[in-house]
Amino acid sequence: MEASKEYFAVFFTPSGAIRFHRFLRSNNIPAEVKPLPRILSISCGIGIEFFTNLDVNLLISKDIKELYLHQGYQYTLKYTKDQ
């Protein structure tokens, strides 16, 4: 079985981040609320780190501003939405 990929989601608002965190946890996707890494320090200041092998396009919600694949010290933009 392939190891889960690590993603970091950035949000428009803190309430959107909390809503997404609850959604992930209710679907048994490991997730943690974290402060934004300095390299991504935009938006509301908190993000959600999560691990999955699912197609992340199926997880995109209206609350997500940006979604990054996190590998080592690199963050690769996978999705962005303008407000």
Backbone bond lengths (Angstrom), bond angles and torsions (degrees), N, CA, C in turn:
res aa  C-N    CA-C-N  psi(-1)  N-CA   C-N-CA  omega(-1)  CA-C   N-CA-C  phi
1 M - - - 1.447 - - 1.522 109.92 -
2 E 1.294 116.48 135.12 1.459 122.84 -178.36 1.529 110.92 -70.50
3 A 1.334 116.54 140.65 1.464 120.57 177.95 1.520 109.96 -66.95
4 S 1.323 116.03 146.68 1.461 121.05 178.76 1.512 110.49 -65.84
5 K 1.328 115.53 145.87 1.457 121.13 175.17 1.522 108.47 -87.94
6 E 1.328 115.36 150.23 1.457 121.44 -179.57 1.521 109.22 -99.35
7 Y 1.319 116.10 130.23 1.464 122.55 179.42 1.511 109.83 -124.60
8 F 1.329 115.36 156.91 1.458 121.28 176.03 1.517 107.31 -134.14
9 A 1.335 116.09 119.92 1.460 121.93 -178.99 1.523 109.66 -102.76
10 V 1.342 115.60 137.53 1.458 124.25 178.92 1.530 107.09 -113.01
11 F 1.333 116.94 141.80 1.461 121.48 -170.70 1.520 113.29 -122.69
12 F 1.325 114.92 160.77 1.463 121.62 174.78 1.530 110.62 -72.76
13 T 1.352 117.27 -36.90 1.465 122.10 -175.98 1.531 110.68 -139.38
14 P 1.331 117.22 155.96 1.462 119.85 175.01 1.537 112.40 -60.76
15 S 1.324 117.27 -37.51 1.471 119.28 -179.68 1.530 110.92 -64.77
16 G 1.327 117.79 -34.43 1.459 121.33 175.91 1.521 111.44 -65.05
17 A 1.322 116.51 -38.22 1.467 121.01 177.71 1.524 110.51 -64.55
18 I 1.309 117.07 -44.04 1.465 120.91 -179.73 1.527 110.26 -65.21
19 R 1.321 116.83 -41.67 1.471 121.55 178.48 1.535 110.54 -59.91
20 F 1.331 117.08 -44.75 1.460 121.78 -179.93 1.527 110.51 -66.58
21 H 1.323 117.26 -39.65 1.460 121.54 177.92 1.528 110.03 -59.23
22 R 1.319 117.08 -45.62 1.473 120.78 178.27 1.522 111.25 -61.66
23 F 1.346 116.29 -41.33 1.464 121.28 178.80 1.533 110.26 -59.61
24 L 1.327 117.24 -48.72 1.465 121.01 -179.81 1.519 111.44 -61.13
25 R 1.319 116.60 -48.04 1.464 120.63 -178.52 1.527 111.50 -62.46
26 S 1.343 117.39 -37.53 1.469 120.19 179.56 1.530 111.61 -68.82
27 N 1.340 116.61 -18.30 1.460 121.87 177.25 1.527 111.96 -104.67
28 N 1.331 116.20 19.46 1.467 123.16 176.59 1.528 113.88 57.72
29 I 1.323 115.88 34.57 1.467 121.17 175.33 1.529 106.85 -102.50
30 P 1.336 118.15 117.77 1.466 120.56 -179.51 1.531 110.60 -57.27
31 A 1.338 115.93 127.93 1.463 120.71 -177.09 1.517 110.38 -149.92
32 E 1.331 115.27 150.99 1.457 120.85 179.53 1.524 109.46 -143.72
33 V 1.325 115.97 136.11 1.466 121.84 174.75 1.517 107.18 -78.07
34 K 1.344 116.26 130.09 1.465 120.34 -177.27 1.522 109.95 -141.50
35 P 1.339 116.55 155.45 1.464 118.45 171.25 1.527 108.60 -67.33
36 L 1.317 116.15 150.55 1.461 119.23 179.39 1.522 110.51 -65.20
37 P 1.316 117.14 136.84 1.469 119.73 171.89 1.531 109.31 -60.05
38 R 1.289 116.79 148.36 1.471 121.73 -177.44 1.530 112.01 -52.75
39 I 1.314 117.27 -38.34 1.464 121.31 -178.89 1.539 112.00 -65.00
40 L 1.330 117.32 -22.08 1.463 122.31 -179.34 1.524 112.18 -111.24
41 S 1.323 118.38 13.96 1.463 121.35 -170.77 1.529 111.85 -65.61
42 I 1.322 114.12 84.10 1.452 123.65 177.01 1.524 107.62 -139.21
43 S 1.287 117.43 175.25 1.465 123.67 173.31 1.510 113.18 61.68
44 C 1.339 116.21 -136.95 1.463 121.16 -168.43 1.525 114.24 -83.67
45 G 1.320 119.24 -7.67 1.456 121.32 176.12 1.515 116.04 95.99
46 I 1.346 118.05 -13.57 1.460 119.41 174.96 1.519 108.94 -124.18
47 G 1.308 114.35 155.56 1.462 119.95 179.43 1.515 109.40 -141.71
48 I 1.316 115.03 178.33 1.456 121.32 178.29 1.527 108.10 -121.70
49 E 1.321 115.17 123.11 1.452 121.38 172.49 1.526 106.36 -95.37
50 F 1.333 116.60 130.54 1.460 118.56 178.63 1.517 110.44 -145.93
51 F 1.334 114.80 161.78 1.455 122.54 -174.66 1.522 109.16 -125.76
52 T 1.339 116.44 127.13 1.457 119.56 -179.94 1.523 110.80 -160.73
53 N 1.332 115.31 158.48 1.460 122.63 169.82 1.515 110.60 -107.42
54 L 1.328 116.97 -1.57 1.464 121.20 179.40 1.526 110.59 -67.89
55 D 1.320 116.15 161.66 1.460 121.78 172.60 1.528 106.88 -68.59
56 V 1.335 117.66 110.87 1.460 120.23 -175.03 1.524 112.79 -64.68
57 N 1.326 117.73 -19.21 1.461 119.64 176.81 1.526 111.02 -61.97
58 L 1.329 116.79 -24.84 1.460 121.17 178.40 1.529 111.75 -78.24
59 L 1.328 117.52 -13.33 1.457 121.89 -178.08 1.525 113.33 -100.27
60 I 1.319 117.87 -6.56 1.465 121.77 -177.33 1.525 109.68 -62.61
61 S 1.334 115.47 130.95 1.463 121.14 176.23 1.526 108.82 -121.10
62 K 1.319 115.69 168.14 1.474 121.11 -179.54 1.524 111.56 -64.93
63 D 1.326 117.55 -18.79 1.463 121.72 -177.66 1.523 113.52 -80.93
64 I 1.323 117.55 -18.55 1.469 121.05 -175.35 1.526 110.69 -80.25
65 K 1.325 115.05 126.50 1.473 121.09 175.85 1.525 110.14 -88.10
66 E 1.338 116.03 -46.00 1.465 121.86 179.24 1.521 109.86 -145.25
67 L 1.318 115.08 150.98 1.462 121.11 177.31 1.523 107.83 -132.29
68 Y 1.329 115.49 129.66 1.458 122.07 -177.23 1.518 110.92 -121.33
69 L 1.317 115.72 143.47 1.461 121.99 166.77 1.523 105.58 -87.88
70 H 1.333 116.70 128.36 1.460 121.65 -177.44 1.525 108.78 -107.60
71 Q 1.331 115.57 118.96 1.465 122.00 178.60 1.519 108.10 -134.02
72 G 1.320 115.87 111.97 1.461 119.94 -178.27 1.519 110.38 62.81
73 Y 1.333 116.65 -118.80 1.465 121.39 178.50 1.524 111.82 -101.68
74 Q 1.319 117.37 8.00 1.463 121.36 -176.62 1.524 112.05 -105.58
75 Y 1.330 115.07 141.30 1.462 122.69 172.90 1.523 106.82 -119.05
76 T 1.322 116.64 116.86 1.458 122.11 -179.35 1.518 108.53 -105.66
77 L 1.321 116.46 120.85 1.455 121.97 -178.76 1.519 110.27 -65.41
78 K 1.339 116.50 125.26 1.462 122.31 179.78 1.528 112.15 -112.35
79 Y 1.331 116.54 -21.39 1.468 120.81 -178.75 1.527 108.47 -157.51
80 T 1.332 115.88 142.13 1.467 120.77 173.58 1.521 108.54 -144.61
81 K 1.322 115.55 146.23 1.461 121.77 178.75 1.526 107.62 -138.78
82 D 1.329 115.90 128.23 1.455 119.89 175.37 1.514 109.25 -83.51
83 Q 1.304 116.78 145.42 1.466 121.11 -177.35 1.492 112.50 -72.52
